Amino acid sequence: MEFVITQLSGFGVSLVSLALDPVTYLYLVPAVFLGIVFGALPGLTATLAVTILTGFFGNKFPLDQALIALIGAYVGAIYGGSYPSILLNIPGTAASAATAMDGYPLTRQGRGGEALGLTTTASFIGTLFGTMCLLILVWVLLLVSQNIASPEKALLALFGILLSGTLMSRDLVIKGWISGLAGLAMAMVGLDPILSEERYVFDWSYLYSGFQVVPVLMGAFAIPQIMDGMRSALNVGTIPDVTRIRPQLAEVTKRMPVILRSGAIGTGVGTLPGVGEDVAGWVSYGVGKTTSPESKQFGHGSVDGLISAEAANNAAIGGALIPLLVLGIPGSPPAAALLGALKINNVIPGPTIDPALVVHIVAVLVMASITMFLMGLFTARIFITILQIPKTVFLPVVMVLTTIGSFSVGGGVNDLFLMFGVGLVAYLMNLMHYPIAPLVIGVILGGLFDETFRRSLLISDGDLSIFVTRPGAAILLAVNVLLLFSQTAPFRRLYTRLSRRDSSFSKV
């Protein structure tokens, strides 16, 4: 109990310190604004916003200040995708795809302003809910993770790569695994972290330090989106008139149980490595459709459906940071970009992370959610106007920012070669429906897997049984094997047979 009180008091001090420091708003307000713009403009994403700011803020500013900008853009972009979803039926980001199901029908009924107001409020409460879960759960999990040694860390890193590949594949799961293992292979390039021996450098000094995180992030997330956007540079269409945006307090109070339930779902889904806010939105929408008294209205202008999706995808932000801070495994693609920023600053998430940094991140999330809420209510019409900017205008600007951010990391023109090379590969992977996020997560977690796996073998004199004799490692190894086996044809046939049997019993 004393530990909890200490952390809460530390959070309160950090929050007040941030709120009273004018420098906070110098970083936070532009970052949240930029994030909302990136979320609102179709073709740009939260991942791209965080990635670009990582290039600019990564190791050039104090980490505390850089995190204000990165988290502010993250929160703003997840919320910003609701604008085109509601007004144009065009999801600004993948996270807002479920929002369009009921947001656009509400707009066609002349309730677009009401939908935006409720979305803004649900996003605000959902973000706060996920943030509070982060503040509570991260300390419990950090205490547990103190008993995790190298074998467990290696298997956790592998699990994060495989799970992200499993959950983010659009058709064949093996494509996600191939993408993740390709990123793992890229992480092997450079000097061996234990013996400092050269690996796959081909006498090129640039590769001695391995593939740099920022150019890989820029190439994987930015280049394909820019190329796809330029291929489909179409006008978004006519934006309908929007009336009052500020929601009624009575309506918000009435929908509070739905918002809290969706927040819990979003936080839970967000903790799954590499899954992301879009899955959280769809899962919450599905649960809402099953449990809501107005389920028949879902897809035709249901307020419950709208806030189910929006509260969940914003709550997933806090959920995605839980595995990031506890295990160094990002819960979503934007969290992977955030992990890249931590890695650049030599911060290693896990049991040894500075508690003050965790409290600072939670305080920044609260400040960012408040800023997003106020911007959404009082400056919404600015973002609605920005929606009308043609892609042919803003995408070249994004390309310039991406190039500058990658070049400024310190590797010079070689970083640009790496960025464009990874970008071309990622674009081709997109065309063949290979998910990109597992590739990036593989690059980021590959170093952790490489070092901890080899250290485990050094400890055991090369005996692989260390991954079986330790209880924690044995459990994680079984989970990895079960994850692989769950995608095989025999397992799926067994699952289908059991599902049919359960359904027949329920009918009886």
LODREN-29301 format. One line per 5 residues: their letters; for each residue x, y, z of C-alpha. Coordinates in pm, 1 decimal. Layout:
BEGIN
a> X,Y,Z  ...
//
This chain:
BEGIN
mefvi> 0.0,0.0,0.0  285.6,235.3,82.0  438.3,163.1,-259.4  110.9,253.0,-433.6  78.7,578.0,-237.6
tqlsg> 437.6,667.5,-327.9  374.8,615.4,-699.3  47.6,808.4,-695.9  211.1,1099.5,-515.0  496.2,1091.4,-764.9
fgvsl> 243.0,1096.6,-1048.9  67.3,1395.4,-890.7  392.2,1588.0,-854.7  492.1,1510.0,-1214.4  150.6,1612.6,-1348.5
vslal> 152.7,1944.3,-1160.9  510.7,2009.1,-1271.1  417.7,1950.6,-1634.4  103.0,2162.7,-1608.6  290.1,2460.3,-1458.9
dpvty> 586.1,2445.2,-1699.9  533.5,2669.1,-2007.0  779.6,2455.2,-2204.2  530.5,2167.5,-2184.6  280.4,2353.4,-2399.6
lylvp> 551.5,2461.6,-2641.2  595.0,2093.0,-2732.5  252.8,1951.5,-2650.8  12.1,2182.6,-2831.6  185.2,2169.8,-3174.8
avflg> 240.6,1792.7,-3138.4  -124.7,1718.0,-3059.0  -232.6,1949.5,-3341.9  4.7,1776.9,-3584.4  -117.3,1437.3,-3464.4
ivfga> -482.3,1528.9,-3524.0  -393.3,1655.5,-3871.6  -207.8,1333.6,-3954.6  -501.3,1131.1,-3826.6  -758.5,1342.2,-4009.5
lpglt> -586.9,1340.1,-4349.5  -657.1,1005.7,-4521.2  -332.0,833.3,-4613.0  -142.8,947.8,-4303.9  -139.4,756.1,-3976.1
atlav> -47.8,778.5,-3609.7  253.9,559.8,-3678.2  376.8,801.1,-3942.8  329.1,1100.7,-3712.1  526.7,939.2,-3428.1
tiltg> 790.7,812.1,-3671.4  855.6,1152.9,-3825.8  877.4,1320.7,-3485.1  1115.9,1045.6,-3370.9  1350.1,1155.3,-3646.9
ffgnk> 1334.7,1516.3,-3532.0  1326.0,1471.5,-3154.8  1485.9,1127.5,-3107.2  1828.7,1216.0,-2967.5  1843.0,1591.6,-3022.2
fpldq> 1629.5,1697.8,-2725.5  1612.6,1582.0,-2364.1  1408.8,1261.4,-2348.9  1147.1,1415.5,-2116.7  1072.0,1684.9,-2372.6
alial> 1087.4,1449.6,-2670.0  831.2,1221.9,-2507.0  590.5,1515.3,-2472.5  596.9,1565.9,-2849.4  585.9,1195.2,-2939.9
igayv> 304.3,1099.6,-2702.5  109.9,1414.3,-2790.4  121.6,1323.5,-3160.5  27.4,962.2,-3079.5  -283.7,1061.4,-2882.5
gaiyg> -385.5,1328.6,-3132.4  -352.4,1103.0,-3437.1  -559.4,816.1,-3295.3  -837.8,1064.9,-3223.0  -794.8,1262.4,-3547.0
gsyps> -890.7,967.7,-3765.2  -1249.9,1007.3,-3649.2  -1301.1,1327.2,-3853.7  -1302.4,1179.1,-4205.8  -1462.5,858.4,-4072.8
illni> -1763.0,1049.1,-3942.2  -1789.8,1321.3,-4205.7  -1681.7,1139.3,-4522.9  -1700.4,765.5,-4447.7  -1324.3,753.0,-4514.8
pgtaa> -1124.6,623.7,-4216.3  -837.9,862.4,-4155.3  -643.6,582.0,-3986.1  -694.0,208.0,-3948.6  -784.7,273.5,-3584.5
saata> -1092.4,472.3,-3690.8  -1229.8,220.0,-3940.8  -1493.8,93.0,-3697.2  -1590.8,453.9,-3618.9  -1716.1,502.6,-3974.3
mdgyp> -1974.3,225.1,-3933.0  -2205.9,450.2,-3731.9  -2035.1,788.6,-3752.8  -2115.9,848.3,-4119.0  -2481.3,736.7,-4090.7
ltrqg> -2519.3,987.7,-3807.2  -2376.7,1257.8,-4033.6  -2625.2,1167.7,-4307.1  -2899.2,1212.7,-4048.3  -2774.9,1567.8,-3985.5
rggea> -2607.4,1474.2,-3655.3  -2242.4,1509.2,-3761.3  -2167.7,1772.5,-3497.5  -2322.6,1557.8,-3226.2  -2118.7,1259.0,-3344.5
lgltt> -1794.7,1457.8,-3333.3  -1872.6,1588.0,-2985.3  -1949.6,1241.2,-2848.5  -1642.0,1099.0,-3022.3  -1421.4,1365.5,-2868.0
tasfi> -1559.2,1297.7,-2520.4  -1540.2,918.2,-2556.1  -1183.1,943.9,-2686.3  -1086.1,1164.6,-2391.4  -1238.0,933.1,-2129.5
gtlfg> -1103.1,625.6,-2305.6  -750.1,766.9,-2309.5  -771.5,852.0,-1939.5  -903.4,502.9,-1861.9  -613.1,337.5,-2044.0
tmcll> -370.2,575.1,-1875.9  -493.7,488.5,-1528.4  -467.2,117.4,-1610.2  -111.5,184.0,-1725.1  -30.5,361.2,-1396.7
ilvwv> -166.3,73.3,-1188.2  -73.3,-236.4,-1387.8  274.0,-139.0,-1499.2  407.6,-145.2,-1142.5  254.5,-484.4,-1068.8
lllvs> 401.2,-630.4,-1386.8  739.0,-467.2,-1326.5  758.8,-636.8,-987.6  679.9,-970.0,-1154.2  926.2,-910.0,-1437.8
qnias> 1215.1,-871.0,-1193.3  1231.1,-1250.6,-1182.2  1272.1,-1271.9,-1559.6  1624.4,-1364.9,-1672.4  1783.9,-1398.1,-2016.3
pekal> 1604.4,-1720.4,-2125.0  1263.7,-1570.6,-2048.0  1350.5,-1241.5,-2218.0  1459.9,-1422.5,-2534.8  1137.1,-1620.7,-2551.9
lalfg> 927.8,-1311.5,-2476.2  1094.7,-1124.4,-2761.5  1029.2,-1417.4,-2995.2  668.4,-1436.0,-2874.4  619.3,-1065.3,-2946.6
illsg> 747.0,-1108.0,-3302.9  539.4,-1418.8,-3372.3  222.0,-1282.9,-3211.8  238.9,-956.1,-3405.1  284.3,-1154.8,-3725.7
tlmsr> -8.5,-1381.4,-3636.0  -254.5,-1105.8,-3553.8  -161.4,-858.3,-3826.1  -168.6,-1089.1,-4129.4  -448.9,-1014.9,-4371.9
dlvik> -462.0,-1359.5,-4531.9  -192.3,-1620.5,-4459.4  -45.8,-1610.2,-4109.3  286.0,-1737.9,-4240.1  327.3,-1406.1,-4421.8
gwisg> 326.4,-1226.9,-4087.8  582.6,-1472.0,-3949.9  804.5,-1427.4,-4254.3  783.1,-1050.5,-4210.7  872.6,-1071.7,-3840.7
lagla> 1160.3,-1316.2,-3895.4  1294.3,-1097.8,-4178.4  1311.6,-812.0,-3927.5  1481.9,-1046.4,-3681.9  1740.8,-1131.1,-3948.6
mamvg> 1801.4,-760.6,-4014.3  1874.0,-715.4,-3643.5  2162.7,-963.2,-3673.3  2359.1,-723.7,-3895.7  2647.8,-542.9,-3725.4
ldpil> 2879.2,-620.5,-3438.4  2791.4,-909.7,-3211.8  2657.2,-752.0,-2885.4  2852.8,-999.2,-2668.6  3182.6,-1069.9,-2848.9
seery> 3186.0,-766.8,-3086.0  3253.5,-984.8,-3389.4  3151.9,-861.5,-3734.5  2837.5,-1011.6,-3886.0  2712.1,-945.8,-4239.9
vfdws> 2882.3,-605.2,-4267.5  3071.3,-679.6,-4594.7  3351.7,-443.7,-4491.5  3109.9,-148.6,-4489.9  3175.6,57.0,-4177.6
ylysg> 2820.0,196.4,-4179.4  2683.6,-148.3,-4097.4  2904.9,-200.9,-3793.4  2635.3,-49.7,-3571.9  2359.4,-242.0,-3751.9
fqvvp> 2053.8,-103.1,-3923.9  1961.2,227.0,-3761.3  1612.7,233.4,-3611.3  1491.1,570.4,-3742.6  1567.4,510.5,-4114.9
vlmga> 1405.2,167.1,-4086.8  1096.2,320.5,-3924.5  1079.7,594.7,-4186.6  1124.3,355.2,-4474.0  882.5,90.6,-4348.7
faipq> 598.8,315.9,-4235.2  634.1,639.5,-4434.9  747.4,550.4,-4786.6  472.4,293.3,-4866.3  200.2,523.8,-4733.0
imdgm> 327.5,816.2,-4938.7  348.3,603.9,-5255.0  0.0,460.1,-5200.7  -134.5,807.0,-5129.8  10.2,951.6,-5449.9
rsaln> -136.5,663.5,-5650.9  -484.9,741.0,-5521.2  -464.5,1119.2,-5491.0  -837.5,1178.1,-5517.4  -1049.6,1460.8,-5378.7
vgtip> -1218.7,1362.3,-5053.6  -1549.3,1508.2,-5164.2  -1789.9,1758.7,-5015.2  -1789.9,1793.2,-4638.0  -2138.7,1843.5,-4492.7
dvtri> -2223.5,2133.4,-4266.0  -2158.0,2060.7,-3898.8  -2374.5,2204.3,-3623.3  -2305.4,2216.6,-3248.2  -2004.4,2001.9,-3156.1
rpqla> -2004.6,2024.5,-2777.1  -2194.6,1722.7,-2637.4  -2474.7,1729.7,-2384.6  -2365.6,1628.2,-2033.7  -2678.7,1418.1,-1987.1
evtkr> -2602.1,1219.2,-2302.2  -2244.1,1154.4,-2191.5  -2359.5,1041.5,-1847.5  -2613.0,807.2,-2005.2  -2343.6,646.1,-2222.2
mpvil> -2080.7,622.3,-1947.3  -2120.1,244.0,-1891.5  -2055.1,184.6,-2262.6  -1751.6,414.2,-2256.3  -1601.1,240.8,-1952.2
rsgai> -1665.8,-107.0,-2092.9  -1506.5,-7.1,-2421.4  -1213.2,145.0,-2234.4  -1153.5,-183.7,-2055.4  -1168.3,-377.6,-2383.9
gtgvg> -936.9,-133.8,-2557.9  -682.1,-146.9,-2277.6  -686.1,-525.8,-2275.5  -646.0,-558.5,-2651.9  -376.4,-289.6,-2651.5
tlpgv> -156.5,-501.4,-2424.2  -124.9,-770.2,-2694.6  211.7,-721.1,-2871.6  188.5,-556.3,-3211.2  -191.5,-569.3,-3238.3
gedva> -283.1,-201.5,-3230.4  -571.4,35.8,-3184.4  -761.4,-73.8,-3496.2  -816.2,-425.2,-3359.9  -924.6,-275.3,-3026.4
gwvsy> -1187.3,-65.7,-3203.8  -1331.3,-360.4,-3394.7  -1334.5,-592.9,-3092.5  -1513.3,-333.7,-2880.8  -1757.4,-261.3,-3164.0
gvgkt> -1836.5,-632.8,-3189.5  -1892.8,-664.4,-2815.0  -2111.8,-353.7,-2819.7  -2322.2,-491.6,-3102.4  -2377.7,-809.9,-2902.6
tspes> -2464.9,-644.8,-2571.1  -2625.7,-310.7,-2658.8  -3004.5,-270.5,-2634.2  -2988.6,-80.8,-2964.3  -2785.8,-351.0,-3143.1
kqfgh> -3022.8,-342.7,-3441.9  -2921.6,18.3,-3503.8  -2551.3,-68.3,-3529.6  -2435.3,27.1,-3877.0  -2729.8,263.6,-3920.6
gsvdg> -2636.7,545.7,-3682.6  -2601.0,397.6,-3334.4  -2442.3,624.0,-3075.3  -2340.7,316.5,-2874.1  -2161.2,178.3,-3178.4
lisae> -1980.7,506.4,-3235.2  -1847.1,545.3,-2883.1  -1771.6,172.6,-2849.6  -1515.5,204.6,-3127.4  -1372.1,542.7,-3029.2
aanna> -1333.8,485.5,-2655.2  -1160.1,153.5,-2721.6  -906.6,267.7,-2980.0  -794.9,553.8,-2757.4  -782.4,337.6,-2444.1
aigga> -554.9,101.8,-2638.9  -282.5,368.8,-2625.5  -229.9,314.8,-2253.8  -264.7,-59.7,-2302.9  0.3,-62.4,-2576.2
lipll> 249.1,110.7,-2344.6  215.3,-155.8,-2073.2  412.6,-430.3,-2254.2  640.1,-160.5,-2397.2  750.4,-35.5,-2055.4
vlgip> 744.8,-371.7,-1876.0  898.3,-599.1,-2140.5  1025.8,-374.8,-2418.0  763.9,-525.2,-2653.2  542.5,-261.6,-2822.9
gsppa> 169.3,-318.6,-2818.1  103.9,-133.3,-3145.5  292.7,6.8,-3448.5  298.6,363.3,-3303.6  431.6,216.1,-2977.7
aallg> 703.6,48.9,-3186.3  807.0,391.6,-3312.9  804.6,514.3,-2952.7  1028.4,222.2,-2856.9  1264.3,334.8,-3131.1
alkin> 1287.6,675.5,-2964.8  1364.4,513.8,-2627.4  1626.5,292.7,-2787.8  1795.9,592.5,-2949.8  1823.6,748.5,-2603.1
nvipg> 1970.8,426.8,-2455.9  1663.7,363.8,-2241.0  1599.3,-7.4,-2187.4  1235.7,-79.0,-2092.7  1186.7,-353.2,-1835.6
ptidp> 1257.8,-411.2,-1466.2  1549.0,-164.5,-1472.0  1352.7,126.2,-1621.2  1362.3,447.7,-1421.7  1033.9,479.1,-1223.7
alvvh> 1044.4,855.1,-1272.4  1031.3,800.4,-1650.4  721.9,580.5,-1620.4  546.2,840.1,-1404.3  647.1,1111.2,-1652.3
ivavl> 497.7,913.7,-1942.6  169.0,868.7,-1754.8  156.1,1240.6,-1672.2  223.9,1330.7,-2036.3  -59.3,1100.7,-2145.8
vmasi> -299.5,1283.4,-1913.6  -185.9,1623.4,-2040.5  -209.3,1506.9,-2402.8  -562.5,1372.7,-2353.7  -677.0,1702.8,-2199.6
tmflm> -517.5,1898.4,-2483.3  -678.3,1669.9,-2741.1  -1018.5,1711.3,-2574.5  -1000.4,2091.9,-2572.9  -876.3,2106.8,-2931.9
glfta> -1147.2,1868.5,-3043.7  -1423.8,2076.9,-2890.0  -1307.9,2428.8,-2972.8  -1099.3,2399.5,-3290.9  -1279.0,2115.7,-3471.9
rifit> -1373.6,2338.5,-3763.6  -1004.5,2402.7,-3834.5  -945.4,2029.9,-3880.7  -1258.6,2001.3,-4093.2  -1114.1,2271.8,-4322.9
ilqip> -776.3,2092.6,-4335.3  -957.8,1781.3,-4461.7  -1010.5,1959.9,-4793.5  -635.6,1989.3,-4867.1  -552.9,1771.3,-5171.9
ktvfl> -312.4,1481.5,-5118.9  -91.8,1614.1,-5397.3  -14.2,1912.3,-5171.8  57.1,1756.4,-4834.5  216.4,1422.0,-4935.1
pvvmv> 526.2,1583.6,-5093.9  563.8,1790.7,-4776.2  550.0,1470.1,-4570.0  813.0,1317.9,-4800.0  1045.2,1612.8,-4737.2
lttig> 993.7,1588.9,-4360.5  1061.3,1216.2,-4371.7  1384.7,1267.0,-4564.1  1506.1,1541.0,-4330.1  1420.1,1335.3,-4022.1
sfsvg> 1607.4,1031.4,-4151.3  1909.2,1232.6,-4267.8  1940.6,1416.6,-3937.7  1995.6,1097.5,-3733.8  2368.9,1111.4,-3798.3
ggvnd> 2441.7,850.3,-4064.0  2434.4,1100.3,-4348.6  2342.1,987.6,-4697.1  2375.2,621.5,-4597.0  2066.2,661.5,-4378.1
lflmf> 1876.6,785.7,-4682.6  1987.9,483.2,-4883.2  1867.6,260.2,-4600.7  1536.1,445.2,-4571.4  1457.5,424.1,-4943.2
gvglv> 1575.4,63.5,-4962.8  1354.9,-45.8,-4672.5  1072.1,167.4,-4813.2  1087.2,-6.1,-5151.5  1089.3,-349.1,-4987.0
aylmn> 799.3,-249.2,-4759.8  600.8,-119.6,-5057.8  645.4,-448.9,-5241.9  549.1,-635.7,-4925.0  229.2,-430.7,-4904.7
lmhyp> 142.7,-523.8,-5262.7  182.3,-892.2,-5171.3  -14.5,-845.3,-4844.2  279.0,-900.0,-4611.2  226.4,-693.6,-4291.0
iaplv> 490.9,-430.4,-4224.3  459.9,-387.0,-3847.6  605.4,-733.6,-3766.1  910.7,-643.7,-3976.5  974.6,-330.6,-3770.4
igvil> 902.0,-509.3,-3443.0  1146.9,-780.4,-3551.2  1417.3,-520.9,-3612.3  1357.3,-356.1,-3274.9  1318.8,-674.6,-3068.6
gglfd> 1580.5,-865.5,-3264.6  1863.8,-712.2,-3065.7  1699.3,-816.6,-2738.9  1643.0,-1170.4,-2866.2  1995.9,-1201.0,-3004.3
etfrr> 2169.6,-1084.3,-2689.0  1955.3,-1272.1,-2435.7  1946.4,-1595.4,-2637.1  2322.2,-1607.0,-2674.4  2379.4,-1505.0,-2313.8
sllis> 2153.5,-1793.5,-2207.6  2366.7,-2035.1,-2408.6  2684.9,-1892.8,-2257.8  2545.8,-1942.7,-1907.9  2448.3,-2303.4,-1984.4
dgdls> 2764.9,-2386.1,-2186.2  2554.3,-2429.3,-2499.4  2294.5,-2653.6,-2338.5  1949.2,-2576.4,-2484.3  1780.9,-2744.9,-2188.8
ifvtr> 1803.8,-2412.9,-2001.5  1488.0,-2314.4,-2191.6  1306.9,-2614.5,-2043.3  1447.9,-2654.2,-1692.9  1355.6,-2301.4,-1584.3
pgaai> 978.6,-2294.3,-1508.9  919.7,-1948.8,-1657.0  1115.4,-2028.6,-1972.5  937.8,-2363.9,-2009.9  598.0,-2193.4,-1993.3
llavn> 698.4,-1929.5,-2248.6  846.5,-2194.9,-2478.3  519.0,-2387.3,-2458.7  325.7,-2068.4,-2540.2  544.1,-2006.5,-2847.6
vlllf> 500.8,-2365.3,-2966.8  124.7,-2349.5,-2905.9  104.5,-2024.8,-3102.0  276.2,-2189.8,-3399.2  71.1,-2507.0,-3371.5
sqtap> -255.7,-2312.7,-3346.0  -220.2,-2208.8,-3709.7  -179.5,-2560.3,-3846.2  -458.0,-2740.2,-4034.9  -511.3,-3018.3,-3774.0
frrly> -556.6,-2766.0,-3493.1  -801.0,-2559.7,-3697.0  -1004.5,-2868.9,-3785.6  -1013.7,-2963.8,-3417.3  -1118.7,-2611.1,-3320.5
trlsr> -1394.1,-2609.6,-3583.1  -1519.6,-2949.6,-3465.1  -1529.6,-2837.3,-3101.1  -1704.8,-2513.8,-3193.7  -1975.0,-2703.4,-3381.1
rdssf> -2018.6,-2938.6,-3088.3  -2057.2,-2645.7,-2846.6  -2312.7,-2479.6,-3072.7  -2513.7,-2803.5,-3099.2  -2512.9,-2838.3,-2718.8
skv> -2633.6,-2480.2,-2678.2  -2924.1,-2544.4,-2917.1  -3024.7,-2845.9,-2713.0
//
